[in-house]
Amino acid sequence: MLGRMPESGREARLWKIWMKQLWKRLSQLEENSSPAEDDDADS
């Protein structure tokens, strides 16, 4: 599934949402690279 870009509208929307969440996750990991603040589950 990850090897191709979805064509249908619903799939494409889900794909964009998934990519956006992944990108936000990665950027947060780069910002908060200190191990002391790695536990962010309660926020």
ABEGO torsion letter per residue (X at the ends): XAABBBABAAAAAAAAAAAAAAAAAAAAAAABABAAAABAAAX
